[in-house]
């Protein structure tokens, strides 16, 4: 019996050490994840800095209710991606409308807004996601003060093939988004990724050999900036901000 005590105590000690380490590492991982999120949001808006928290403090995080297309109040700990998998906090997207293949859309989502001293919108960043070739791409799209011109785009998670669909991370490709127009004269989303070099104010350079990825990018832009996404909110965002 005594021969089993020492190994048993050793196992318990190891388990405690592993548990404590896992908890401490998880805390660090969460901090790193939150910092990466802030870096990507800032980068989408064209801001690259080592003073991440200082810059991020200039942003006002607002929340959109997709059912009413109104801004609502919600606790800061809210995670819209976790909400999207919770049937009580999300809605099933009909297949006929699910061009981005997200399956469920959260009922409430964040918008990151830069405001001037007189509460005028300077730029905003919207979370976007959609299916590419191998999985869902998660990122942020930034709009200029007119809410119809792209400032930038950043992806923070995807499974696309390096050198092909993975070129969504290429700075040269991302730079082509800056200054592109979003909405056509009829109000529909005109922005899309073309198969070749861009030639109009609505076109983004295609990525060679990555047709399904670029189609996915186009579809997520059309979904999230369209009538089922942020589109209705964007049209009245200035007035909505005045009312909060």
N, C-alpha and C positions, 0 to 999 in steps of 0.2 A: 504493500500500500504506500509506504513511504517513498518508494521509487517513483511513484506516479505524482507525488506532491510537487516536486521541483519542476518537472516538465509542465504540469498544470499551471503552476504559478508563473512560469516563463511565458506560457501561451496567453494568460490573462494580462500580463504586463505588456506583451507585444500588442495585444488587441487594444489596450488602453492607449498606447503610444500611437498606433495607427489611427485610432479614432480622433485623438487630439490633433494629430498632424493633418488629417483630412479636413477637420473643422477649420483650422487655421489657414490651410491652403485654399479652401473654398471661399473664405473671406477675402483673401488676396485675389483670387480669381474673379470674384464679383466686382471688386474695386477696379481690376484691370479691364473687365468687360464694360463697366460703366464709363471708364475713361476712354476706351476705344470708341464707344458710341458717341461720346462728345466730340472726339477728334474727327470722326466721319461726318457728323452733322456740320461741324465747322468747315471741313474741307469741301463739302458739297456747296457751301455758301461762298467758297473762294477764300477762306480764312485758314492759313497755316501758321501755327504759333506753338511755342512751348509753354505759354501761359494759358493752358486749356481752361481751367476753372474760372480764371478771370474773364476770359472772352465769353465763356458759356453763361456767365452771370448776367450778360447783357441781353440774353434771349428770354422771351416770355413764352412759356409753354401753355398752349391753349388746347382745349379738347372739343372735338366735333362729334355731335350725335348725328349719325348718318340717317336716322329715321326722320328727324325733324330738320336736318341741315342747319342746326343752330349750335352755338358754342355753349358748353355746359361746364359746370364745376365738378371736379372729381379729385380724389386724393392722389398725392404725388407718387405713391407707391404703385399705382395702376400700371399694369403691363399689357399693352394692347395685343401683343402676339399671344400671350397666354390666354387672354380673353377670347381670341379667335378660335380656340379649340374648346371653349366652354359653351355648351348649347344655351346656357342661361344668359351669356354675355355676347353672343354672336348670332348671326343669321346665315342660313344655308343659301349659297348663291346658286340660282337656277342655272343649269347647264347651258341654256341658250344665252345667258349673260356672262358666263364665267370664262371670258376670253383669256384671262391671266391664269386660270386653273388654280385658284386659291381655295376653292371648295367652301370655306366659311369666311365671312367677313365680320370682324369685330363690330359691335354696335357703336362703340366710341373709340376714336383714334386721336392721337396728338398732332398738333401743328406747332412748329417752332418758329417764332416770329421775332424779328428785329423791328423795334419801333423807335421813331424819332422822339424828341422831347415833346412835340405836340401830338403824339400818338398816331402819327402817320406811318404806314407800313413802308419799311425800307427793303426788306426781303423776307422770304419765308422758306422753310424746309419741310418737305412732306415725306413721311415714310412710304416706301413703295415695295411691292414684292410681286413675284410671278414666276411661273415655271419656264425654265429654259430647255436645255437638252437632257441633263441628268438630274435635275432637281430644281428647287425653288431658289431664286436669287432674291436676296434681301438688301435693300439699299435706301438711299435718300436722294430726292430731287429738290433742287433749290430754284425758286422763282424770284425774279427781280421785282421792284416796287410796283410795276404795272400789272403784276400777276399774270402776264402773258409772255414773258421772256425768260428763258432758262438762264440761270446763273451757273449751275454745275450739277454733276451727278456723281454719286459714290456708292459702291457696293461694299458691304462689310461681310457678307457670307454668301457663298455659292459653291456648286460642285462642277462648274464648267471646265472643259479640257484646257490645260495650259497651252498657250500658243494658238489656240483656236477661240472657243467661247470665252476662255479665261482672259482674253484681251479686253474684256470690259473693265479690267483694272489698269489698262495701258493709259498712261497720262496723255499721250497724243490723241487717243480715241476720245477720252473724256473731255479734252479741251475743245473738241468740235461741237459740244453741246452749248457752250457759252454763247449767248446771243441769239439762239434759235427761237423761233416763234412757236407757240403752242396751239392756240385756237384759230381756226379759219374764220372767214367773214360770216359764215352761217352759224358760228358758235360751236361747231364740232371740233374734236381734237384732230388737228392736222399734222402734228408732230409724229414722225416715224423714222425708223432706221431703214435706209434704202439698201439695195443690193450692191451698189457701187459707190463711187465718190458722190458726196452730197453736192447739189447744185442749186437748191432753193433754200429759203429761210426756214422751211419746215423739215428739211431732210438732215439726217445724221449719217455720217459715213458708215457703210456696211463693214462687217468684219469678214474677211476672206475665209471661206471654209467653215463658217459658223452660222449657217442659215437658220437653224432651229433656235439657237441662242438669240440671234438678233430679232427673229420673229417674236420670241418671248419678251424681249425688251420692249418692242413696239406694243405688244398686247397689254403689258402691265402699265405702260404710259397711258394708253387709251382707256384702260379700265379705271385707274386711280384718278385720272384727271377728267374722266367723263361723268355722266349723270349718276352712276351708281357709286362713285367715289367722292372725291373732294370737289368736283366740278361745281355743283350748286353752291357750296360754301364759299368757294373762291370768288364767285361773282358778287357776293354780298359781304365779303369778309371785313371790309373797311367799316361798314355800318354796324356789323355785329360787334366789332371791337369797341366801338363807341358806346355800345349798350351794356358792356360788362363792367 
